[in-house]
């Protein structure tokens, strides 16, 4: 099976309106920039996007929000995107906020084939509305369902033509779990290498989970920095 695609446009050619898409990234780290740009160009809409956060106004998922292509966001943190806030408050965007650990575990469970699990996180809040509650060790727990997607899109540092992926440091974030939770997983990589070039002991996602791979280009690699004072 040939998993190599020419570019992002080729890799997303069958993603249509109404799809549910998981996108790796944490803050501005490890975002699949090329694939998001390709989705913007496709002008599809009514997307449900699952991501830890919604990027910023001019980068990451913020680009899809700007063009009104996202119908629903499922995420845990959205505090730095003014357009997200505006659409949420005006009722233009449906939002499901999930505690970060619960979001990560729901994705992991999907990859492991486990349909549901119990967690104490969210009990006693509006997150618990409509969910089954059971008591374990005298503590109430919510039942949370595994979170699947039509497509999972991740960005890795290196990948080979079999789909094996290697991430650099914190760029792993949600991506290693998301790669296992999509019906179709698309990986963009900075370096596409031949089979055998990756150290088997350092592979973070096995190629069996990846269906499409391409080498990206022109990465911005934005990094969030807090400036405490001006440099001398």
C-alpha positions as CSV (number, residue, x, y, z in Angstrom):
1,X,0.0,0.0,0.0
2,X,1.5,3.3,-1.1
3,X,1.0,5.8,1.7
4,X,3.0,8.7,0.2
5,X,1.1,11.7,-1.1
6,X,2.5,14.6,-3.1
7,X,1.4,17.4,-0.8
8,X,-1.3,18.5,1.6
9,X,-3.8,19.2,-1.1
10,X,-3.5,15.7,-2.4
11,X,-3.7,14.2,1.2
12,X,-7.0,16.0,2.0
13,X,-8.7,15.7,-1.3
14,X,-11.5,13.5,0.0
15,X,-12.2,15.4,3.2
16,X,-15.6,16.9,2.8
17,X,-18.0,19.2,4.5
18,X,-19.4,17.9,7.8
19,X,-16.4,15.8,8.6
20,X,-15.1,15.3,12.1
21,X,-11.3,16.0,12.3
22,X,-8.8,15.6,15.0
23,X,-5.8,18.0,14.8
24,X,-2.6,17.6,16.8
25,X,-0.9,20.5,18.5
26,X,-0.6,22.2,21.8
27,X,-0.7,25.9,22.0
28,X,1.4,26.8,18.9
29,X,3.6,23.7,19.1
30,X,3.3,20.8,16.7
31,X,0.5,22.2,14.5
32,X,-0.1,20.6,11.1
33,X,0.3,23.9,9.3
34,X,0.3,22.6,5.7
35,X,-2.8,20.5,6.1
36,X,-4.8,23.3,7.8
37,X,-3.9,25.6,4.9
38,X,-5.1,23.0,2.5
39,X,-8.4,22.7,4.3
40,X,-8.8,26.4,4.2
41,X,-8.3,26.3,0.4
42,X,-10.9,23.6,0.0
43,X,-13.6,25.9,1.3
44,X,-15.4,23.0,3.0
45,X,-17.6,23.8,6.0
46,X,-19.6,22.4,8.9
47,X,-16.5,20.8,10.3
48,X,-16.3,19.4,13.8
49,X,-12.7,19.9,15.0
50,X,-11.2,18.1,18.0
51,X,-8.0,19.8,19.3
52,X,-6.6,20.9,22.6
53,X,-7.0,24.5,21.6
54,X,-8.2,26.6,18.7
55,X,-4.9,28.2,17.7
56,X,-4.7,32.0,17.5
57,X,-6.5,34.5,15.3
58,X,-4.0,34.2,12.4
59,X,-2.5,30.7,12.8
60,X,-3.5,27.1,13.3
61,X,-7.2,26.4,13.6
62,X,-7.7,30.2,13.9
63,X,-7.5,30.2,10.1
64,X,-10.5,27.8,9.8
65,X,-12.4,29.8,12.3
66,X,-11.8,33.0,10.4
67,X,-13.3,31.6,7.3
68,X,-16.3,30.2,9.3
69,X,-15.5,26.6,8.2
70,X,-15.8,25.1,11.7
71,X,-19.3,24.3,13.0
72,X,-18.2,22.8,16.4
73,X,-15.0,22.8,18.5
74,X,-14.3,20.1,21.0
75,X,-11.3,21.3,23.0
76,X,-10.0,22.0,26.5
77,X,-8.5,25.5,26.1
78,X,-9.4,28.4,23.9
79,X,-8.3,31.4,25.8
80,X,-6.0,33.1,23.2
81,X,-8.3,33.3,20.2
82,X,-10.4,36.4,20.0
83,X,-12.4,35.2,17.0
84,X,-13.2,32.0,18.8
85,X,-14.5,34.0,21.7
86,X,-16.5,36.3,19.5
87,X,-18.2,33.3,17.6
88,X,-18.9,31.5,20.9
89,X,-20.5,34.5,22.6
90,X,-22.6,35.3,19.5
91,X,-23.9,31.8,19.1
92,X,-22.2,31.2,15.8
93,X,-20.0,28.4,17.0
94,X,-20.9,25.3,19.0
95,X,-18.4,24.4,21.7
96,X,-17.8,21.4,23.9
97,X,-15.2,22.2,26.5
98,X,-13.6,19.1,28.1
99,X,-11.1,18.9,31.0
100,X,-7.7,18.5,29.4
101,X,-7.0,15.1,31.0
102,X,-10.4,13.8,30.1
103,X,-9.9,15.0,26.5
104,X,-6.5,13.2,26.3
105,X,-7.9,10.0,27.8
106,X,-11.0,9.9,25.5
107,X,-8.7,10.1,22.5
108,X,-6.4,7.4,24.0
109,X,-9.4,5.1,24.7
110,X,-10.5,5.4,21.1
111,X,-7.1,4.3,19.9
112,X,-7.1,1.4,22.3
113,X,-10.6,0.2,21.3
114,X,-12.0,0.9,24.8
115,X,-15.5,2.4,24.4
116,X,-15.8,4.2,27.8
117,X,-14.1,4.9,31.1
118,X,-14.9,6.6,34.5
119,X,-13.2,9.7,35.8
120,X,-13.9,12.0,38.8
121,X,-13.0,15.1,36.7
122,X,-16.0,17.3,36.1
123,X,-18.4,15.8,38.7
124,X,-20.5,18.5,40.3
125,X,-20.2,20.8,37.3
126,X,-22.1,21.3,34.1
127,X,-19.8,18.9,32.4
128,X,-21.6,16.1,34.3
129,X,-25.0,17.0,32.7
130,X,-26.6,13.9,31.1
131,X,-23.7,11.6,32.0
132,X,-23.9,8.3,33.9
133,X,-22.4,8.6,37.4
134,X,-21.1,5.7,39.5
135,X,-19.3,5.7,42.8
136,X,-15.9,4.0,43.2
137,X,-14.1,4.0,46.6
138,X,-16.8,6.4,47.9
139,X,-16.1,9.0,45.2
140,X,-18.5,9.8,42.3
141,X,-17.2,9.3,38.8
142,X,-18.5,10.3,35.4
143,X,-18.7,7.9,32.5
144,X,-16.9,9.4,29.5
145,X,-17.0,7.9,26.0
146,X,-14.1,7.3,23.7
147,X,-13.6,10.1,21.1
148,X,-13.3,9.0,17.5
149,X,-12.9,11.1,14.3
150,X,-13.3,10.6,10.5
151,X,-9.8,12.0,10.0
152,X,-6.8,12.5,12.4
153,X,-4.2,15.0,11.2
154,X,-0.8,15.3,12.9
155,X,2.6,16.8,12.2
156,X,5.8,14.9,13.0
157,X,9.5,15.7,12.7
158,X,10.4,12.6,10.7
159,X,8.5,9.8,9.0
160,X,9.2,7.0,6.6
161,X,7.2,5.7,3.6
162,X,5.6,3.0,5.8
163,X,4.1,5.8,8.0
164,X,6.3,5.3,11.0
165,X,6.6,8.7,12.9
166,X,9.1,10.4,15.1
167,X,8.3,13.6,17.0
168,X,10.6,16.2,18.5
169,X,10.2,16.8,22.2
170,X,6.9,18.4,23.2
171,X,5.5,18.3,19.6
172,X,4.3,14.8,20.5
173,X,1.5,16.4,22.7
174,X,-1.9,15.0,21.6
175,X,-0.6,13.8,18.2
176,X,0.6,10.3,19.2
177,X,-2.8,9.5,20.6
178,X,-4.8,11.2,17.8
179,X,-2.9,9.2,15.2
180,X,-4.5,6.1,16.6
181,X,-8.0,7.4,16.9
182,X,-8.9,8.5,13.4
183,X,-10.5,6.3,10.8
184,X,-8.0,7.8,8.4
185,X,-4.8,9.3,9.7
186,X,-2.8,11.9,7.7
187,X,0.7,12.8,8.8
188,X,2.7,15.7,7.5
189,X,6.4,15.5,8.3
190,X,9.4,17.8,8.1
191,X,11.6,15.0,6.8
192,X,10.4,12.0,4.8
193,X,12.9,9.2,4.8
194,X,13.3,5.7,3.5
195,X,12.3,2.6,5.5
196,X,15.2,1.6,7.8
197,X,16.5,5.1,8.4
198,X,14.5,5.5,11.6
199,X,15.7,3.9,14.8
200,X,13.0,1.4,15.7
201,X,13.5,2.1,19.4
202,X,12.7,5.8,18.9
203,X,9.5,5.5,16.8
204,X,6.6,7.2,18.5
205,X,3.7,6.1,16.2
206,X,3.9,2.9,14.3
207,X,3.1,3.0,10.6
208,X,0.1,0.7,11.0
209,X,-1.9,3.7,12.3
210,X,-0.9,6.1,9.5
211,X,-2.7,5.9,6.2
212,X,-1.2,9.0,4.4
213,X,2.0,10.8,4.7
214,X,3.7,13.7,2.9
215,X,6.6,16.0,3.4
216,X,5.5,19.5,4.4
217,X,7.3,22.8,3.7
218,X,7.6,26.4,4.9
219,X,7.0,25.8,8.5
220,X,6.7,28.9,10.8
221,X,7.2,26.9,14.0
222,X,5.8,29.7,16.2
223,X,6.7,29.4,19.8
224,X,4.9,31.0,22.7
225,X,7.1,33.1,24.9
226,X,6.4,35.1,28.0
227,X,8.5,38.3,28.2
228,X,9.2,39.4,31.7
229,X,11.3,42.4,30.8
230,X,13.1,43.8,27.8
231,X,16.6,42.5,27.1
232,X,19.5,44.7,28.2
